[in-house]
Amino acid sequence: MKLVKEMEKNLPIPAYPSKGLCKVICKQGVKIDTKTELMISQVVDSGDIGGIVCTVLEGKDKVFVASLTHLRIKPDHPLSEKVMTYQKRRIKHLKTCDR
């Protein structure tokens, strides 16, 4: 996938977690909120079922794996618009598959 290759060239990528991702991470004992800056350190295309999956770093010792749909890229990042376009398409695709 073209977006994955572009993201790999721009790693690490600063991002912020969605509310849902914050809840999942907080259940693991890590206190973060939607304003906590995370760093995407790796990206993988897991196919149609999983979409783009990211390895995310919080600080120096916390590592998480999250779907790109649960991350907000910094608005001033060069890939921000491409990622938002992917997320909108991905969410729409998931909704149609869920029916």
Beta strands, then each sheet from edge to edge (+ up, - down):
strand 1: 13-17
strand 2: 38-45
strand 3: 52-58
strand 4: 62-67
strand 5: 71-73
sheet 1: 4+ 3- 2+ 1- 5+
end
